Amino acid sequence: MTARILAIDPGNEHSAYAVIDADTCYPVEIGKVANQPLRQHLANGTRFAEAHGAIEMVASYGMPVGREVFETCVWIGRFVEVLAQRTGREPTLVYRRDVKLHHCHSPRANDATIRQALVDRFAPGQPNHGKGTTKDPGWFHAFKSDIWQAYALAAYVADKRAGRWR
């Protein structure tokens, strides 16, 4: 079985995840689900037992934050705990700034520029931003919203672990 990376882009109610092949960065499974079912699946499921976990970490930039940010922090802790218990190793916590710098070489990158950098790297020339069509699915078939960010995190961790820097 090839090595896999499980990356989670946490939210206060729902979280996106991406499981990728660590060597090729090919997406094996993606989704966005409610936090409690994801936590239960991580605790009880065997599908991701061998995957290296990575979770996007919240960073403070000096601005006031609301209740949602603190709830997201609680979920980060819950995901860390369940992954550590399930796999016997702590997941990698990654700040979004590191993902931006890795894929776009700029801390000012936004979701759109990260998405374009991923398309340029993994699906150049494919129609519909690498999503393809129903009959001919592309590398990023079924990707939407936060799933892109979970995938960007997974690719960053895979690259870092393999010594691949862009």
Sequence and secondary structure as in RCSB ss.txt:
>XXXX:A:sequence
MTARILAIDPGNEHSAYAVIDADTCYPVEIGKVANQPLRQHLANGTRFAEAHGAIEMVASYGMPVGREVFETCVW
IGRFVEVLAQRTGREPTLVYRRDVKLHHCHSPRANDATIRQALVDRFAPGQPNHGKGTTKDPGWFHAFKSDIWQA
YALAAYVADKRAGRWR
>XXXX:A:secstr
   EEEEEE  SSEEEEEEEETTT  EEEEEEEEHHHHHHHHHH STTTTSEEEEEE    SS   HHHHHHHHH
HHHHHHHHHHHHSS  EEEEHHHHHHHHHS TT  HHHHHHHHHHHH TT TTTTTB SSSB TTTT  HHHHHH
HHHHHHHHHHHHT   
